[in-house]
């Protein structure tokens, strides 16, 4: 029997952790010489006090939903996927290749071709080319989803294979692959995808048919303008659908049961016939695909081209989101909204008060620290408190009924 009810574990512990983080943040702001209550008011007004603020808050939250789900799926298989950043970067490459619609990549690929006579010949100046005109974003979006998911999953495959077959630690390999992804993206943007004559390391702007509608396009009108200039777009609803799909996968399918069983006990999973290699690889492929989907929001929805640092650090924030959300899609969704609030509200506070941006980073770090690393600091006292109440509420035996009747 659990010492603490599930609602307390899912709701009370995160709320207390967030409250402690905000109290320490307020003390820090006061030490610097600013009014913490004014800073909190500015943060709330900047993040949720207008449709503009909501637009940015939901934009950041969308990124964190995808990366949080990616980490959560790996957590269920007892794997720590720290490679969400690199997987999101490579997902952006997949989205960009789809959205550009007309890509010519020519290089000395060093391909060997078979010619009659049994002799290999070297083919130079080999080119890869595809061309398509997107008539509407409704047509482009499904292919962009596939492109981002496939590239993200492909980048997660190698660490998964090394873990399953060679015993390489998934944390080390995924961290290293983040750096490799950053270097590869720099090369692709500078040497391959950058338009001729351009100085900015970025692709060309996507064609009109690959532009996603923003919240301003969907909800604004001439009489009631809303979300003006905010980058929130239809990808937010894709993220909500992804939450439902992950919930269905993990708790309603056989594969999800196998992932959870493997995460709870690998020996028991082996005994029941579950292949560890299959679970490790499949879980990481799903995780990488979810991280790659983040690039739809940042690359296709906001920038409308592929730029350096397109992941914007969301891959690492996804770890905190998954921890705070207890690896459940609903929890991930709510935690992503909180971090979206912190990101947007923190920028408003920094702009309006002159508070150093590093202080806002410290506030975000304190939330991560209390909800992740210091979880037991809140959990253990609460467990003792609930255990004390349970003992006090336990029925006491009746003294008369406890006495045995004489024989």
C-alpha positions as a Markdown table, in Angstrom:
| # | Residue | x | y | z |
|---|---|---|---|---|
| 1 | Unk | 0.0 | 0.0 | 0.0 |
| 2 | Unk | 1.4 | 3.4 | -0.9 |
| 3 | Unk | 2.2 | 5.7 | 2.0 |
| 4 | Unk | 1.0 | 8.8 | 0.1 |
| 5 | Unk | -2.1 | 9.0 | -2.1 |
| 6 | Unk | -1.5 | 9.4 | -5.8 |
| 7 | Unk | -3.0 | 12.9 | -6.0 |
| 8 | Unk | -0.4 | 14.1 | -3.5 |
| 9 | Unk | 2.4 | 12.6 | -5.4 |
| 10 | Unk | 1.1 | 14.1 | -8.7 |
| 11 | Unk | -0.1 | 17.5 | -7.5 |
| 12 | Unk | 1.0 | 18.4 | -4.0 |
| 13 | Unk | 4.7 | 17.6 | -4.2 |
| 14 | Unk | 5.3 | 19.6 | -7.5 |
| 15 | Unk | 3.3 | 22.6 | -6.1 |
| 16 | Unk | 5.3 | 22.7 | -2.9 |
| 17 | Unk | 8.5 | 22.4 | -4.8 |
| 18 | Unk | 7.5 | 25.3 | -7.1 |
| 19 | Unk | 6.5 | 27.4 | -4.1 |
| 20 | Unk | 9.9 | 26.8 | -2.4 |
| 21 | Unk | 11.7 | 27.7 | -5.7 |
| 22 | Unk | 9.7 | 30.9 | -5.9 |
| 23 | Unk | 10.4 | 31.8 | -2.3 |
| 24 | Unk | 14.1 | 31.4 | -2.8 |
| 25 | Unk | 13.9 | 33.3 | -6.1 |
| 26 | Unk | 12.1 | 36.2 | -4.3 |
| 27 | Unk | 14.8 | 36.3 | -1.7 |
| 28 | Unk | 17.5 | 36.4 | -4.4 |
| 29 | Unk | 15.7 | 39.3 | -6.2 |
| 30 | Unk | 15.3 | 41.2 | -2.9 |
| 31 | Unk | 19.1 | 40.8 | -2.2 |
| 32 | Unk | 19.8 | 42.3 | -5.6 |
| 33 | Unk | 17.7 | 45.3 | -4.7 |
| 34 | Unk | 14.5 | 44.7 | -6.6 |
| 35 | Unk | 11.0 | 44.2 | -5.3 |
| 36 | Unk | 10.1 | 40.5 | -5.7 |
| 37 | Unk | 6.4 | 41.2 | -5.6 |
| 38 | Unk | 6.7 | 43.7 | -8.5 |
| 39 | Unk | 8.8 | 41.2 | -10.4 |
| 40 | Unk | 6.2 | 38.5 | -9.9 |
| 41 | Unk | 3.5 | 40.8 | -11.1 |
| 42 | Unk | 5.5 | 41.8 | -14.2 |
| 43 | Unk | 6.1 | 38.1 | -14.9 |
| 44 | Unk | 2.4 | 37.2 | -14.7 |
| 45 | Unk | 1.4 | 40.2 | -16.8 |
| 46 | Unk | 4.1 | 39.5 | -19.4 |
| 47 | Unk | 3.3 | 35.8 | -19.7 |
| 48 | Unk | -0.5 | 35.6 | -19.4 |
| 49 | Unk | -1.7 | 39.2 | -19.1 |
| 50 | Unk | -2.4 | 39.6 | -22.8 |
| 51 | Unk | -2.9 | 37.6 | -25.9 |
| 52 | Unk | 0.6 | 38.6 | -27.0 |
| 53 | Unk | 2.1 | 37.1 | -23.8 |
| 54 | Unk | 0.0 | 34.0 | -24.2 |
| 55 | Unk | 1.2 | 33.6 | -27.7 |
| 56 | Unk | 4.8 | 33.4 | -26.6 |
| 57 | Unk | 4.1 | 31.3 | -23.6 |
| 58 | Unk | 2.3 | 28.7 | -25.7 |
| 59 | Unk | 5.0 | 28.8 | -28.3 |
| 60 | Unk | 7.6 | 27.9 | -25.7 |
| 61 | Unk | 5.3 | 25.4 | -24.1 |
| 62 | Unk | 4.8 | 23.6 | -27.4 |
| 63 | Unk | 8.6 | 23.0 | -27.7 |
| 64 | Unk | 8.7 | 21.7 | -24.1 |
| 65 | Unk | 5.7 | 19.4 | -24.6 |
| 66 | Unk | 7.5 | 17.6 | -27.5 |
| 67 | Unk | 10.9 | 17.3 | -25.7 |
| 68 | Unk | 9.2 | 16.5 | -22.4 |
| 69 | Unk | 7.3 | 13.6 | -24.0 |
| 70 | Unk | 10.5 | 12.4 | -25.6 |
| 71 | Unk | 12.2 | 12.2 | -22.3 |
| 72 | Unk | 9.1 | 10.7 | -20.6 |
| 73 | Unk | 8.9 | 7.8 | -23.0 |
| 74 | Unk | 12.6 | 6.9 | -22.4 |
| 75 | Unk | 12.0 | 7.2 | -18.7 |
| 76 | Unk | 9.3 | 4.6 | -18.8 |
| 77 | Unk | 12.0 | 2.2 | -20.2 |
| 78 | Unk | 14.4 | 3.4 | -17.5 |
| 79 | Unk | 16.6 | 5.2 | -20.0 |
| 80 | Unk | 17.8 | 8.8 | -19.6 |
| 81 | Unk | 17.7 | 10.4 | -23.0 |
| 82 | Unk | 19.7 | 13.6 | -22.7 |
| 83 | Unk | 20.0 | 13.7 | -26.5 |
| 84 | Unk | 16.7 | 15.5 | -27.1 |
| 85 | Unk | 18.6 | 18.7 | -28.2 |
| 86 | Unk | 20.5 | 17.0 | -30.9 |
| 87 | Unk | 17.5 | 15.0 | -32.0 |
| 88 | Unk | 15.5 | 18.2 | -32.3 |
| 89 | Unk | 18.3 | 19.8 | -34.3 |
| 90 | Unk | 18.3 | 16.9 | -36.8 |
| 91 | Unk | 14.6 | 16.9 | -36.8 |
| 92 | Unk | 14.8 | 20.5 | -38.0 |
| 93 | Unk | 17.0 | 19.4 | -40.9 |
| 94 | Unk | 14.3 | 16.8 | -41.9 |
| 95 | Unk | 11.6 | 19.5 | -41.7 |
| 96 | Unk | 13.7 | 21.9 | -43.7 |
| 97 | Unk | 14.4 | 19.4 | -46.5 |
| 98 | Unk | 10.7 | 18.7 | -46.8 |
| 99 | Unk | 9.5 | 22.3 | -46.6 |
| 100 | Unk | 12.0 | 23.8 | -49.1 |
| 101 | Unk | 10.5 | 21.6 | -51.7 |
| 102 | Unk | 13.4 | 22.2 | -54.2 |
| 103 | Unk | 16.7 | 21.0 | -53.0 |
| 104 | Unk | 19.9 | 20.3 | -55.0 |
| 105 | Unk | 22.8 | 18.8 | -53.1 |
| 106 | Unk | 25.8 | 18.2 | -55.3 |
| 107 | Unk | 29.1 | 16.9 | -54.0 |
| 108 | Unk | 31.8 | 14.2 | -54.6 |
| 109 | Unk | 29.8 | 11.5 | -52.9 |
| 110 | Unk | 32.4 | 8.8 | -53.7 |
| 111 | Unk | 29.7 | 6.3 | -54.9 |
| 112 | Unk | 30.8 | 3.1 | -56.5 |
| 113 | Unk | 28.7 | 1.9 | -59.4 |
| 114 | Unk | 28.7 | -1.5 | -61.1 |
| 115 | Unk | 29.5 | -1.5 | -64.8 |
| 116 | Unk | 29.6 | -4.3 | -67.3 |
| 117 | Unk | 32.8 | -6.3 | -67.2 |
| 118 | Unk | 33.0 | -6.6 | -63.4 |
| 119 | Unk | 34.9 | -3.3 | -62.9 |
| 120 | Unk | 34.0 | -0.7 | -60.3 |
| 121 | Unk | 34.0 | 2.9 | -61.5 |
| 122 | Unk | 34.1 | 6.1 | -59.4 |
| 123 | Unk | 31.2 | 8.5 | -59.9 |
| 124 | Unk | 32.1 | 12.1 | -59.3 |
| 125 | Unk | 29.9 | 15.2 | -59.2 |
| 126 | Unk | 27.0 | 13.1 | -58.0 |
| 127 | Unk | 23.8 | 15.1 | -57.2 |
| 128 | Unk | 20.8 | 14.5 | -55.0 |
| 129 | Unk | 17.8 | 16.4 | -56.1 |
| 130 | Unk | 14.1 | 16.6 | -55.5 |
| 131 | Unk | 11.5 | 19.2 | -56.3 |
| 132 | Unk | 7.9 | 19.7 | -55.2 |
| 133 | Unk | 5.6 | 22.6 | -54.9 |
| 134 | Unk | 3.4 | 22.7 | -51.8 |
| 135 | Unk | -0.1 | 23.9 | -52.6 |
| 136 | Unk | -1.1 | 24.4 | -49.0 |
| 137 | Unk | 0.2 | 24.0 | -45.5 |
| 138 | Unk | -2.3 | 21.2 | -44.9 |
| 139 | Unk | -0.5 | 19.2 | -47.5 |
| 140 | Unk | 3.0 | 20.2 | -46.3 |
| 141 | Unk | 2.4 | 19.6 | -42.6 |
| 142 | Unk | 2.0 | 15.8 | -42.6 |
| 143 | Unk | 5.2 | 15.4 | -44.6 |
| 144 | Unk | 7.0 | 17.8 | -42.3 |
| 145 | Unk | 5.9 | 15.7 | -39.4 |
| 146 | Unk | 7.3 | 12.6 | -41.1 |
| 147 | Unk | 10.5 | 14.4 | -41.9 |
| 148 | Unk | 11.1 | 15.7 | -38.4 |
| 149 | Unk | 10.1 | 12.4 | -36.8 |
| 150 | Unk | 12.3 | 10.3 | -39.1 |
| 151 | Unk | 15.4 | 12.4 | -38.7 |
| 152 | Unk | 15.0 | 12.7 | -35.0 |
| 153 | Unk | 14.5 | 8.9 | -34.6 |
| 154 | Unk | 17.5 | 8.2 | -36.9 |
| 155 | Unk | 19.7 | 10.3 | -34.7 |
| 156 | Unk | 18.5 | 8.4 | -31.6 |
| 157 | Unk | 19.0 | 5.0 | -33.3 |
| 158 | Unk | 22.8 | 4.9 | -32.9 |
| 159 | Unk | 22.9 | 5.5 | -29.1 |
| 160 | Unk | 20.0 | 3.0 | -28.7 |
| 161 | Unk | 21.9 | 0.4 | -30.7 |
| 162 | Unk | 25.1 | 0.9 | -28.8 |
| 163 | Unk | 23.2 | 0.6 | -25.5 |
| 164 | Unk | 21.3 | -2.6 | -26.6 |
| 165 | Unk | 24.2 | -4.4 | -28.3 |
| 166 | Unk | 27.4 | -3.0 | -26.8 |
| 167 | Unk | 26.3 | -1.9 | -23.4 |
| 168 | Unk | 27.3 | 1.7 | -23.9 |
| 169 | Unk | 25.7 | 4.0 | -21.4 |
| 170 | Unk | 22.8 | 5.9 | -23.0 |
| 171 | Unk | 23.5 | 9.1 | -21.1 |
| 172 | Unk | 27.1 | 9.3 | -22.4 |
| 173 | Unk | 26.3 | 8.5 | -26.0 |
| 174 | Unk | 23.3 | 10.9 | -26.2 |
| 175 | Unk | 25.3 | 13.8 | -24.7 |
| 176 | Unk | 28.1 | 13.2 | -27.3 |
| 177 | Unk | 25.5 | 13.1 | -30.1 |
| 178 | Unk | 24.3 | 16.6 | -29.1 |
| 179 | Unk | 27.7 | 18.0 | -30.0 |
| 180 | Unk | 27.9 | 16.0 | -33.2 |
| 181 | Unk | 24.5 | 17.2 | -34.2 |
| 182 | Unk | 25.5 | 20.8 | -33.6 |
| 183 | Unk | 28.7 | 20.4 | -35.7 |
| 184 | Unk | 26.8 | 18.6 | -38.5 |
| 185 | Unk | 24.1 | 21.3 | -38.6 |
| 186 | Unk | 26.8 | 24.0 | -38.9 |
| 187 | Unk | 28.4 | 22.2 | -41.8 |
| 188 | Unk | 25.0 | 21.7 | -43.5 |
| 189 | Unk | 24.0 | 25.3 | -43.2 |
| 190 | Unk | 27.3 | 26.8 | -44.1 |
| 191 | Unk | 28.4 | 24.5 | -46.9 |
| 192 | Unk | 25.3 | 22.8 | -48.3 |
| 193 | Unk | 22.0 | 24.5 | -47.7 |
| 194 | Unk | 22.9 | 28.2 | -47.5 |
| 195 | Unk | 21.7 | 30.1 | -50.6 |
| 196 | Unk | 24.3 | 31.4 | -52.9 |
| 197 | Unk | 25.5 | 34.8 | -51.9 |
| 198 | Unk | 23.9 | 34.7 | -48.5 |
| 199 | Unk | 25.9 | 35.6 | -45.4 |
| 200 | Unk | 23.6 | 34.2 | -42.8 |
| 201 | Unk | 24.1 | 30.5 | -42.0 |
| 202 | Unk | 20.5 | 29.5 | -42.7 |
| 203 | Unk | 18.4 | 28.0 | -45.4 |
| 204 | Unk | 16.3 | 30.0 | -47.8 |
| 205 | Unk | 12.8 | 31.0 | -46.5 |
| 206 | Unk | 10.3 | 28.3 | -47.0 |
| 207 | Unk | 7.7 | 28.8 | -49.8 |
| 208 | Unk | 4.3 | 30.2 | -49.0 |
| 209 | Unk | 2.7 | 26.8 | -49.2 |
| 210 | Unk | 4.8 | 25.6 | -46.3 |
| 211 | Unk | 3.9 | 28.5 | -43.9 |
| 212 | Unk | 1.9 | 27.4 | -40.9 |
| 213 | Unk | -1.0 | 29.6 | -39.7 |
| 214 | Unk | -0.3 | 31.4 | -36.5 |
| 215 | Unk | -2.7 | 32.1 | -33.7 |
| 216 | Unk | -3.0 | 35.6 | -35.0 |
| 217 | Unk | -4.2 | 34.2 | -38.4 |
| 218 | Unk | -6.6 | 31.8 | -36.7 |
| 219 | Unk | -8.1 | 33.9 | -33.9 |
| 220 | Unk | -7.6 | 37.5 | -34.7 |
| 221 | Unk | -10.0 | 39.8 | -36.6 |
| 222 | Unk | -10.1 | 43.4 | -37.6 |
| 223 | Unk | -12.5 | 44.2 | -34.7 |
| 224 | Unk | -10.6 | 42.2 | -32.1 |
| 225 | Unk | -6.9 | 41.8 | -33.0 |
| 226 | Unk | -5.2 | 39.1 | -30.9 |
| 227 | Unk | -1.8 | 37.5 | -30.7 |
| 228 | Unk | -0.2 | 40.2 | -32.8 |
| 229 | Unk | 3.4 | 39.2 | -33.7 |
| 230 | Unk | 3.4 | 36.2 | -31.3 |
| 231 | Unk | 4.9 | 33.0 | -32.8 |
| 232 | Unk | 2.3 | 30.5 | -31.4 |
| 233 | Unk | 0.9 | 28.5 | -34.3 |
| 234 | Unk | -1.1 | 25.4 | -35.1 |
| 235 | Unk | 1.8 | 23.2 | -33.9 |
| 236 | Unk | 0.4 | 23.6 | -30.4 |
| 237 | Unk | -2.5 | 21.5 | -31.3 |
| 238 | Unk | -0.2 | 18.9 | -32.9 |
| 239 | Unk | 1.6 | 18.8 | -29.5 |
| 240 | Unk | -1.7 | 18.2 | -27.7 |
| 241 | Unk | -2.5 | 15.3 | -30.1 |
| 242 | Unk | 1.0 | 14.0 | -29.3 |
| 243 | Unk | 0.1 | 14.0 | -25.6 |
| 244 | Unk | -2.9 | 11.8 | -26.3 |
| 245 | Unk | -1.0 | 9.5 | -28.6 |
| 246 | Unk | 1.7 | 8.9 | -26.0 |
| 247 | Unk | -0.9 | 8.3 | -23.3 |
| 248 | Unk | -2.6 | 5.7 | -25.5 |
| 249 | Unk | 0.7 | 4.1 | -26.5 |
| 250 | Unk | 2.1 | 3.7 | -23.0 |
| 251 | Unk | -1.1 | 2.7 | -21.1 |
| 252 | Unk | -3.3 | 1.2 | -23.8 |
| 253 | Unk | -1.1 | -0.9 | -26.0 |
| 254 | Unk | 0.9 | -4.1 | -25.7 |
| 255 | Unk | 4.1 | -2.2 | -26.7 |
| 256 | Unk | 3.5 | 0.3 | -23.9 |
| 257 | Unk | 3.0 | -2.5 | -21.4 |
| 258 | Unk | 6.3 | -4.1 | -22.5 |
| 259 | Unk | 8.1 | -0.7 | -22.2 |
| 260 | Unk | 6.7 | -0.2 | -18.6 |
| 261 | Unk | 7.4 | -3.8 | -17.6 |
| 262 | Unk | 11.0 | -3.5 | -18.9 |
| 263 | Unk | 11.4 | -0.2 | -17.0 |
| 264 | Unk | 10.2 | -1.7 | -13.8 |
| 265 | Unk | 12.2 | -4.9 | -13.9 |
| 266 | Unk | 14.5 | -6.1 | -16.7 |
| 267 | Unk | 14.9 | -9.6 | -15.3 |
| 268 | Unk | 11.1 | -10.0 | -15.1 |
| 269 | Unk | 10.7 | -8.7 | -18.6 |
| 270 | Unk | 13.3 | -11.2 | -19.9 |
| 271 | Unk | 11.5 | -14.0 | -18.0 |
| 272 | Unk | 8.2 | -13.0 | -19.7 |
| 273 | Unk | 9.7 | -13.1 | -23.1 |
| 274 | Unk | 10.3 | -9.4 | -23.8 |
| 275 | Unk | 13.4 | -8.6 | -25.8 |
| 276 | Unk | 15.5 | -6.0 | -24.1 |
| 277 | Unk | 17.1 | -5.1 | -27.5 |
| 278 | Unk | 13.7 | -4.4 | -29.0 |
| 279 | Unk | 12.4 | -2.3 | -26.1 |
| 280 | Unk | 15.6 | -0.2 | -25.9 |
| 281 | Unk | 15.7 | 0.5 | -29.6 |
| 282 | Unk | 12.0 | 1.1 | -30.1 |
| 283 | Unk | 11.7 | 3.3 | -27.0 |
| 284 | Unk | 14.6 | 5.5 | -28.2 |
| 285 | Unk | 13.2 | 5.6 | -31.7 |
| 286 | Unk | 9.9 | 6.9 | -30.4 |
| 287 | Unk | 11.7 | 9.3 | -28.0 |
| 288 | Unk | 13.9 | 10.7 | -30.8 |
| 289 | Unk | 10.9 | 11.0 | -33.1 |
| 290 | Unk | 9.0 | 13.1 | -30.5 |
| 291 | Unk | 12.1 | 15.3 | -30.0 |
| 292 | Unk | 12.4 | 15.8 | -33.8 |
| 293 | Unk | 8.7 | 16.9 | -34.0 |
| 294 | Unk | 9.7 | 20.0 | -31.9 |
| 295 | Unk | 11.3 | 21.4 | -35.0 |
| 296 | Unk | 7.9 | 21.8 | -36.7 |
| 297 | Unk | 7.2 | 24.6 | -34.2 |
| 298 | Unk | 10.5 | 26.4 | -34.2 |
| 299 | Unk | 11.6 | 25.8 | -37.8 |
| 300 | Unk | 8.4 | 25.6 | -39.9 |
| 301 | Unk | 6.1 | 27.6 | -37.6 |
| 302 | Unk | 8.2 | 30.4 | -36.2 |
| 303 | Unk | 11.4 | 31.0 | -38.3 |
| 304 | Unk | 10.0 | 29.6 | -41.5 |
| 305 | Unk | 13.5 | 28.5 | -42.4 |
| 306 | Unk | 16.3 | 26.4 | -40.7 |
| 307 | Unk | 18.7 | 28.4 | -38.6 |
| 308 | Unk | 21.5 | 27.6 | -36.2 |
| 309 | Unk | 20.4 | 26.7 | -32.6 |
| 310 | Unk | 16.9 | 26.0 | -33.8 |
| 311 | Unk | 16.3 | 23.8 | -30.8 |
| 312 | Unk | 16.7 | 26.8 | -28.5 |
| 313 | Unk | 17.7 | 24.6 | -25.5 |
| 314 | Unk | 14.3 | 22.9 | -25.4 |
| 315 | Unk | 15.9 | 19.5 | -25.4 |
| 316 | Unk | 17.4 | 20.0 | -22.0 |
| 317 | Unk | 14.3 | 21.7 | -20.5 |
| 318 | Unk | 12.4 | 18.7 | -21.6 |
| 319 | Unk | 14.2 | 16.7 | -18.9 |
| 320 | Unk | 12.9 | 19.0 | -16.2 |
| 321 | Unk | 9.4 | 18.9 | -17.8 |
| 322 | Unk | 9.3 | 15.1 | -17.7 |
| 323 | Unk | 10.6 | 15.0 | -14.1 |
| 324 | Unk | 8.0 | 17.5 | -12.9 |
| 325 | Unk | 5.2 | 15.9 | -15.0 |
| 326 | Unk | 6.0 | 12.4 | -13.5 |
| 327 | Unk | 6.5 | 11.1 | -17.1 |
| 328 | Unk | 2.7 | 11.3 | -17.6 |
| 329 | Unk | 1.4 | 13.2 | -20.7 |
| 330 | Unk | -1.0 | 15.3 | -18.6 |
| 331 | Unk | 1.8 | 16.2 | -16.2 |
| 332 | Unk | 4.2 | 17.0 | -19.1 |
| 333 | Unk | 1.6 | 19.3 | -20.6 |
| 334 | Unk | 1.1 | 21.2 | -17.4 |
| 335 | Unk | 4.8 | 21.4 | -16.6 |
| 336 | Unk | 5.5 | 22.6 | -20.2 |
| 337 | Unk | 3.0 | 25.4 | -19.6 |
| 338 | Unk | 4.8 | 26.4 | -16.4 |
| 339 | Unk | 8.2 | 26.6 | -18.1 |
| 340 | Unk | 6.6 | 28.5 | -21.0 |
| 341 | Unk | 5.3 | 30.9 | -18.4 |
| 342 | Unk | 8.8 | 31.2 | -16.8 |
| 343 | Unk | 10.5 | 31.7 | -20.2 |
| 344 | Unk | 8.2 | 34.4 | -21.4 |
| 345 | Unk | 7.6 | 36.0 | -18.0 |
| 346 | Unk | 11.3 | 36.1 | -17.3 |
| 347 | Unk | 12.0 | 37.9 | -20.5 |
| 348 | Unk | 9.4 | 40.5 | -19.6 |
| 349 | Unk | 10.9 | 41.0 | -16.2 |
| 350 | Unk | 14.4 | 41.3 | -17.5 |
| 351 | Unk | 13.2 | 43.9 | -20.1 |
| 352 | Unk | 11.1 | 46.0 | -17.8 |
| 353 | Unk | 13.2 | 46.1 | -14.6 |
| 354 | Unk | 16.7 | 45.7 | -15.9 |
| 355 | Unk | 17.1 | 42.6 | -13.9 |
| 356 | Unk | 20.0 | 40.6 | -15.3 |
| 357 | Unk | 19.0 | 37.8 | -17.6 |
| 358 | Unk | 21.1 | 35.4 | -15.6 |
| 359 | Unk | 18.8 | 36.0 | -12.6 |
| 360 | Unk | 15.9 | 34.7 | -14.6 |
| 361 | Unk | 18.0 | 31.7 | -15.6 |
| 362 | Unk | 18.7 | 31.1 | -11.9 |
| 363 | Unk | 15.0 | 31.1 | -11.2 |
| 364 | Unk | 14.4 | 28.5 | -13.9 |
| 365 | Unk | 17.3 | 26.5 | -12.5 |
| 366 | Unk | 15.8 | 26.6 | -9.0 |
| 367 | Unk | 12.5 | 25.3 | -10.3 |
| 368 | Unk | 14.4 | 22.5 | -12.0 |
| 369 | Unk | 16.4 | 21.8 | -8.9 |
| 370 | Unk | 13.4 | 21.5 | -6.5 |
| 371 | Unk | 11.2 | 19.6 | -8.9 |
| 372 | Unk | 14.0 | 17.2 | -9.9 |
| 373 | Unk | 17.1 | 16.8 | -7.8 |
| 374 | Unk | 15.5 | 17.8 | -4.5 |
| 375 | Unk | 12.3 | 15.9 | -5.0 |
| 376 | Unk | 12.9 | 13.7 | -1.9 |
| 377 | Unk | 13.4 | 16.8 | 0.3 |
| 378 | Unk | 9.7 | 17.5 | -0.1 |
| 379 | Unk | 8.5 | 13.9 | -0.5 |
| 380 | Unk | 10.0 | 12.4 | 2.6 |
| 381 | Unk | 8.4 | 14.8 | 5.1 |
| 382 | Unk | 5.0 | 14.5 | 3.3 |
| 383 | Unk | 5.2 | 10.8 | 3.5 |
| 384 | Unk | 5.9 | 10.9 | 7.2 |
| 385 | Unk | 3.0 | 13.4 | 7.6 |
| 386 | Unk | 0.5 | 11.1 | 5.7 |
| 387 | Unk | 1.7 | 8.1 | 7.6 |
| 388 | Unk | 1.1 | 9.9 | 10.9 |
| 389 | Unk | -2.4 | 10.8 | 9.9 |
| 390 | Unk | -3.1 | 7.3 | 8.7 |
| 391 | Unk | -2.0 | 5.9 | 12.1 |
| 392 | Unk | -4.2 | 8.4 | 13.9 |
| 393 | Unk | -7.2 | 7.5 | 11.8 |
| 394 | Unk | -6.8 | 3.8 | 12.2 |
| 395 | Unk | -9.7 | 2.2 | 14.1 |
| 396 | Unk | -8.7 | 1.4 | 17.7 |
| 397 | Unk | -9.7 | -2.0 | 19.1 |
| 398 | Unk | -12.5 | -2.0 | 21.6 |
| 399 | Unk | -11.1 | -3.0 | 25.0 |
| 400 | Unk | -14.2 | -5.0 | 25.9 |
| 401 | Unk | -14.4 | -6.8 | 22.6 |
| 402 | Unk | -10.6 | -7.5 | 22.8 |
| 403 | Unk | -11.1 | -9.4 | 26.0 |
| 404 | Unk | -11.5 | -13.1 | 25.7 |
| 405 | Unk | -14.5 | -14.7 | 27.2 |
| 406 | Unk | -13.9 | -17.3 | 30.0 |
| 407 | Unk | -14.1 | -20.8 | 28.9 |
